[in-house]
């Protein structure tokens, strides 16, 4: 019944949003008999701009559009944008405009960070529900920032406890109704090699020590968030899982058709991402020049299914890499620098160092290079004029990084 109602309900939504008469209350009456879960499921499919206007319809809709359930559904279904981080000493952070992705992409600088970027070297850590976590790595004391690039809200500043703390990720705790930053640090117990984990609660503005320690710590990669868990790929041999509700860590094996002894030598680029709420694992088989895409079908029993296999020969043959004055077409060299940015529906977005940003259609098996045009300032020399540059990866190499990002609806 609900599925058949989607067409006319969405049409009715458009009438409500664009209705400038006094008949809005009459339209709202059509939704009075619908359960909140049904309305949330429907409006979570609307574009961000239209969804924001729904807040002004009535008090009930204002409450529904602010609910954690709607925020979760919206970010599961919305198409991710891309954050681009460029530079070394004084980095700049941009948002790639997805609407211009025909032949090339325009970018918009995150102006709210301009003052911070001038003072400190900012490092992108992770994103969650539209919020971004950054680390000021060269600040005189440990500083971390959480903000929403698309809102006018203030930047939340976190003063770290000490330099030994490693930021692991930002997530939303549904039970506590709180955004939390997870930190790891070496345990003070010398007899055992383990890590202590601390949480910083953004709303309460306080630290909390987790009861249980764990023998592993996440790497610097941004965690994938799905199934109310955080996931990190650890050296390509296992996946570290953090259960948000139970606040416990688990160590799980990576999906593979190979034995463990061959895993390290034959597979590279173990990335994690989320596709419409499902955790995905990416691994490259060097000898076959193929990227396998696995999807986690059962989180409780850790059941994976190999959903796609992508031929990557086009990357090495059509995009030779120039390093040290010579041209490399070697597959090993190229695949070591491949990074999965995001996967949404049938589109896989990749970034290869020295090659650039690429989009691959999983259904049509077609590849296209995304030319990114960004207005870069001359780092360290404010007198030099700005210029557009579509060869960011070639110019800045490892100092150019990308991260998947979804526009947020929530506020801190």
SEDO-170978 format. One line per 3 residues: number of its first residue (from 0); for each residue x, z negated, y of C-alpha. Coordinates in steps of 0.5 Angstrom, whole numbers. Layout:
BEGIN
NUM> X:Z:Y | ...
This chain:
BEGIN
0> 0:0:0 | 6:-2:5 | 9:4:4
3> 3:9:5 | 2:5:12 | 9:6:14
6> 7:13:18 | 1:11:22 | 5:4:23
9> 11:7:26 | 6:12:30 | 3:6:33
12> 9:3:35 | 11:9:39 | 4:8:43
15> 5:1:44 | 12:2:47 | 10:8:51
18> 3:5:53 | 3:3:61 | -5:1:61
21> -8:-5:59 | -10:-4:52 | -3:-7:49
24> -7:-13:46 | -12:-8:43 | -6:-4:39
27> -3:-11:37 | -10:-13:34 | -8:-8:29
30> -2:-12:26 | -6:-19:26 | -7:-18:19
33> 0:-16:17 | 4:-21:14 | 11:-23:18
36> 15:-20:13 | 12:-13:13 | 12:-13:20
39> 19:-15:20 | 21:-10:15 | 18:-4:19
42> 21:-5:26 | 27:-6:23 | 27:1:21
45> 26:3:29 | 32:5:33 | 36:-1:37
48> 33:2:44 | 26:2:41 | 27:-5:38
51> 29:-8:44 | 23:-6:48 | 19:-9:42
54> 21:-16:45 | 16:-15:51 | 10:-13:47
57> 7:-20:45 | 10:-27:44 | 9:-26:36
60> 13:-20:36 | 19:-23:41 | 19:-29:35
63> 20:-23:30 | 25:-19:33 | 29:-25:34
66> 29:-28:27 | 35:-28:22 | 31:-24:17
69> 30:-18:22 | 37:-18:24 | 40:-18:17
72> 35:-12:15 | 37:-8:21 | 44:-9:20
75> 44:-7:13 | 40:0:15 | 43:2:22
78> 48:7:22 | 55:4:24 | 59:6:30
81> 67:5:30 | 71:1:34 | 78:4:36
84> 84:-1:37 | 90:3:41 | 96:1:43
87> 101:-5:42 | 103:-9:48 | 97:-8:52
90> 92:-6:47 | 85:-2:49 | 79:-3:45
93> 74:3:45 | 67:4:42 | 66:11:39
96> 60:15:41 | 56:17:35 | 51:21:39
99> 57:26:41 | 59:27:34 | 58:35:34
102> 65:37:35 | 69:31:38 | 67:24:40
105> 67:21:47 | 69:14:47 | 67:8:52
108> 72:2:53 | 70:-5:52 | 70:-7:59
111> 69:-14:58 | 75:-15:55 | 79:-11:60
114> 82:-18:63 | 84:-21:56 | 87:-15:54
117> 92:-15:60 | 94:-22:59 | 94:-22:51
120> 95:-18:45 | 89:-17:42 | 88:-16:34
123> 81:-14:31 | 79:-19:25 | 72:-17:23
126> 65:-16:26 | 58:-19:24 | 51:-17:26
129> 54:-14:32 | 59:-19:34 | 67:-18:34
132> 72:-23:32 | 79:-22:36 | 85:-26:36
135> 90:-27:42 | 96:-26:38 | 101:-27:44
138> 97:-33:47 | 101:-39:49 | 96:-43:44
141> 92:-40:38 | 86:-37:42 | 80:-33:39
144> 74:-29:42 | 67:-28:39 | 63:-23:43
147> 58:-17:43 | 60:-11:46 | 53:-8:48
150> 50:-14:51 | 52:-18:57 | 53:-25:54
153> 59:-29:55 | 65:-29:51 | 66:-35:46
156> 73:-37:46 | 75:-41:40 | 82:-46:41
159> 85:-46:35 | 88:-52:31 | 95:-50:30
162> 98:-43:29 | 98:-44:21 | 91:-43:21
165> 89:-35:19 | 83:-33:21 | 79:-30:15
168> 72:-27:18 | 66:-28:22 | 59:-29:18
171> 52:-32:19 | 50:-38:15 | 43:-37:14
174> 41:-44:12 | 45:-47:18 | 42:-42:22
177> 49:-41:25 | 55:-36:26 | 61:-39:23
180> 69:-37:23 | 73:-38:17 | 80:-40:17
183> 85:-41:12 | 92:-46:12 | 97:-48:7
186> 95:-54:4 | 99:-61:6 | 100:-62:-2
189> 106:-60:-4 | 105:-61:-11 | 100:-55:-11
192> 100:-49:-8 | 93:-48:-5 | 90:-47:2
195> 85:-51:6 | 79:-48:9 | 76:-50:16
198> 70:-47:19 | 69:-47:26 | 61:-47:28
201> 60:-43:34 | 53:-46:36 | 55:-53:35
204> 62:-52:38 | 66:-56:32 | 70:-56:27
207> 69:-57:19 | 73:-58:13 | 71:-55:7
210> 71:-60:1 | 74:-55:-4 | 81:-52:-4
213> 83:-45:-7 | 89:-42:-9 | 89:-36:-6
216> 88:-34:2 | 85:-27:4 | 89:-22:7
219> 89:-19:14 | 83:-14:12 | 76:-15:15
222> 72:-18:10 | 66:-14:7 | 59:-18:8
225> 54:-17:3 | 49:-21:-2 | 51:-27:2
228> 58:-27:1 | 65:-25:4 | 69:-20:0
231> 77:-19:0 | 81:-14:-4 | 87:-18:-6
234> 93:-13:-7 | 88:-8:-11 | 88:-13:-17
237> 83:-17:-16 | 77:-19:-11 | 76:-26:-7
240> 69:-28:-6 | 67:-33:-2 | 59:-35:-3
243> 57:-37:4 | 51:-41:1 | 55:-46:-4
246> 61:-45:0 | 65:-44:-6 | 71:-38:-7
249> 71:-34:-14 | 76:-29:-16 | 74:-23:-19
252> 77:-17:-22 | 77:-10:-19 | 73:-5:-22
255> 77:0:-26 | 77:5:-32 | 84:3:-33
258> 88:-3:-36 | 91:-8:-32 | 98:-6:-33
261> 97:1:-30 | 93:-1:-25 | 98:-2:-19
264> 102:4:-21 | 96:9:-21 | 92:7:-16
267> 92:6:-9 | 88:5:-3 | 83:-1:-5
270> 78:-2:0 | 72:-5:1 | 66:-3:5
273> 58:-4:5 | 53:2:4 | 46:0:6
276> 47:-7:3 | 51:-6:-3 | 58:-7:-4
279> 63:-1:-5 | 70:-1:-8 | 74:5:-6
282> 81:7:-11 | 85:13:-11 | 88:16:-17
285> 94:19:-15 | 95:23:-21 | 88:26:-20
288> 88:26:-13 | 81:23:-13 | 78:17:-10
291> 73:13:-14 | 67:10:-11 | 64:4:-14
294> 58:0:-13 | 56:-7:-15 | 50:-7:-18
297> 49:-14:-20 | 53:-19:-16 | 51:-25:-21
300> 54:-21:-27 | 59:-17:-23 | 57:-11:-26
303> 60:-4:-23 | 58:3:-23 | 62:9:-21
306> 58:13:-16 | 62:18:-13 | 69:21:-14
309> 72:25:-8 | 77:30:-9 | 82:29:-4
312> 87:35:-4 | 84:38:2 | 88:32:6
315> 95:33:3 | 94:41:3 | 91:42:10
318> 93:36:14 | 101:36:13 | 104:30:15
321> 110:31:20 | 115:25:20 | 123:24:22
324> 123:32:23 | 120:34:17 | 114:36:14
327> 111:32:8 | 105:35:4 | 106:29:-2
330> 100:26:-4 | 103:19:-5 | 105:19:2
333> 99:21:5 | 94:16:0 | 98:10:2
336> 96:11:9 | 89:13:8 | 83:7:10
339> 76:7:9 | 72:6:15 | 65:6:13
342> 60:9:8 | 53:10:10 | 48:14:6
345> 52:21:4 | 57:20:10 | 64:17:8
348> 69:16:14 | 76:16:13 | 82:15:17
351> 89:17:15 | 95:15:19 | 98:21:23
354> 92:26:21 | 86:22:24 | 79:21:23
357> 75:25:18 | 68:25:15 | 66:27:8
360> 59:29:6 | 58:26:-1 | 52:30:-3
363> 55:37:0 | 62:36:-1 | 64:38:5
366> 70:35:10 | 71:35:17 | 76:32:22
369> 73:28:28 | 77:29:34 | 77:23:38
372> 78:24:46 | 79:18:49 | 82:16:56
375> 88:12:56 | 91:8:61 | 99:8:61
378> 101:2:58 | 106:-2:62 | 105:3:68
381> 99:2:72 | 101:8:77 | 101:13:72
384> 94:17:72 | 90:17:66 | 89:23:61
387> 85:25:55 | 88:25:49 | 85:27:42
390> 92:26:38 | 91:19:38 | 94:18:31
393> 100:22:32 | 102:19:38 | 101:11:36
396> 101:11:29 | 100:4:26 | 98:2:33
399> 92:6:32 | 86:2:28 | 79:3:27
402> 74:-2:24 | 66:-1:22 | 61:-4:27
405> 54:-4:28 | 50:-5:34 | 48:-12:35
408> 41:-15:37 | 43:-23:36 | 46:-27:42
411> 50:-33:41
